[in-house]
């Protein structure tokens, strides 16, 4: 899961050190303002080692069948459409 948090410029270093000290935060990167305002963030290049780590991490993630995912999405879609009306 990824979050974008806007931090005051004069508190940037303090915030960066804090986030690096939190055990469940895996990576801290600065995102340029114009990238943060776009609907999709630009990707970064991966070397072979990073790619292998990404694959290993993905293999450890729980698997959901496509049928179950589609069924759950249809239920959520109906629920959302009812709340919008």
N, C-alpha and C positions, 0 to 999 in steps of 0.2 A: 504494500500500500504506500502511496506517495502523498505528501502534503506540501503545499507551498505556504510558507509563513513569511509575512512581510515584517521586517525588523528595522527599527530606526538605525540610520547609518552610524550614529555614535555608540550604539550598543552591539554592533555586529560581532566584534571579537568576543565579547562576553557570551553572547548567544551561541556562537560557534563552539566555543569551549564547553559550554553547558551541554549542547546536543551531543558532542563527541563523548561526554562522560556518561551519558545515559546508556545502560546496557542493551536495551532492545532497539536502539537506533543503529542501523547498519552502515549508513553512509550519509555524509553531510556535504552538499555541493551548493555553491552559489549559483543562482539563476538570474540572468539579466532581466531587467524590468520588462523589456519588450517580449521576451520569451515567456515570462510568467503571465502576460496578458493574452497570449494567443490561446486558442482552444486546444492545441496540441504542442507539447514540448519537443524540441528538436532532440533527436537521439545523439548519443555519443558513440564513438567507435570503441569496439572491444578488441582486445588482443585475444589470442588463442586461449591463454590461461583463464582470462575472465569469462570467455565463452564456455569453456568446460565447467567452470564453477557455476555458471548460470544454468547449464544443462543439468548438473548434479542437483542443484537446488530445485529445479522444476520437477525432476524425477521423484523428489521427496514430498512434493505437494500432494494433497488428497486428489483423487480422481472422481469426476462426476460424469455419469453417462450423459450422452447428448439428449437422449429421450427425456431423462429426468430434468435436465436443464431447460429444455423447451417447454415442458409441462409447467415448471415453476415460473418461467417467464410469462407464459400465457395467463397464469393465475394473477401474477403481479400486474400485468398489463390491464386485465379486467378490473382489478382493484383500483389502480390508478385512474382509469377512465371513469369509474364511478365517482371518485372524489373530485374530479375536474368538472363534471357536469353540474 
